Every structure is written in structure tokens, then in C-alpha cells.
Amino acid sequence: MKIARLLVAVVIAFAFNAGLARAKIPVPPMDDAAKLKAEETKAKAAEAAKKETEQLAKAQDRVVERYKKVQGKAAPATSAPAKPAKR
């Protein structure tokens, strides 16, 4: 008797989950206002990404210039590295 109830419960649970897996909420169609807002958001995101890229490039240039100044004052450049001795 317990096995039969368990089996029925499993079958009902499986059927319920299978029905939920197939159910999909339809996507509402976009009206003109929603399309316009989406385009504006996309344009703002692209502009922000461009601005961030420019700021990153400027920061990298500053770091390179600082590195060149420090390396130029710290030690003169050598022409070739020393070759290791053969054993």
C-alpha cells in the first residue's frame, strides 16, 4: 500500500514537472517606445565603453612615460646580455 502511494506521488510529481518544463511565457511584442528606449540604452552603453577605452589608453600612456623616465635615470641600457659560461 505504501509503495502504491509512493508510486502515485512520483508519477504526479513527474507529470507536474513535465508540464512546467514545456510552459513558456510568451515574449510581449515591443512597441515603438520600448524600441526607442532600447536603442537609447544601447547607444549610451556604446558611448560609455568608448569613453572607458579612451581613459584606459591615456592611463597606459602615462604609465609607459613614467616607466621610461625611471628606467632612463636608473641605469643606462646595455648593448647585449652577458653569455653564460659553458660547462
N, C-alpha and C positions, 0 to 999 in steps of 0.2 A: 504494500500500500504506500509506503514511504517512497519507494523507488518510482512508482507511477506518478506521484505528486511532483517529485523532483524532475522527472522527465517532462511533464506538462509545463512546469515552470521554465525549464530550459528552452522548450520549443516556443513558448510565448515570448520569452526574452529575445530569442533569436529572430523571431518574426518582427518584433517591435524594432530591433536594431536594424534589420534589413530594410524596413520601411523608412527609417530615418536616414539611412545611407543614401537612398535614392532621392529623397526630398531635397529640392534645391529652391532657394528663394530666387525668384527672377530679378534680374537687374533692372531697375526702373530706367526708362529712356531719359537721356539728358535733354533738357530744354535749352534754349538759346542762352539764357542767363547762366546756367551751370557750365555750359561750354565756354562761355566768355571768361567766367571766373577760373576755370581750369587752365585756360590759355594764359591768363594773367599770372597765375601761380607758377606756371612753368617758365614764363619769361623772367619772373623775379628770381626763381631758383637759378636759372642760367646766368643772370647778371651777378648774383652773389657768388657763384662758382668762378666766374671770370675775375671778379674783384679779389677773391681769395688767392687765385693763381698768380695775379699780378703782385700781391703783397708777399707771397712766398718767394717769387723771383727776386724782388727787391731785398728781402731779408737774406737770401742766399748770396746775392751780390755783395752785401755788406760784410757777411762772414768771410767771403773769399778775399775781399780787400783787406780786412783786418788780419787774416792769416798771412797774406803776402807781406804786410808791413812787419809783422812779428818775425816771420822767418827771414826776412831780409836783414833785419837788425841783429838777430840772434846769432846766426852763423852763415858764413859765406857758402855758396853752393860748391860742392866738389865736382870735379870733372867725371870721375869714374869710381865706382866702389872697389875696394881692395879685393883681390882674388884670394880665395882660401888656399893654404899650402896643401900640397899633395902629401899623402901618407904612404 
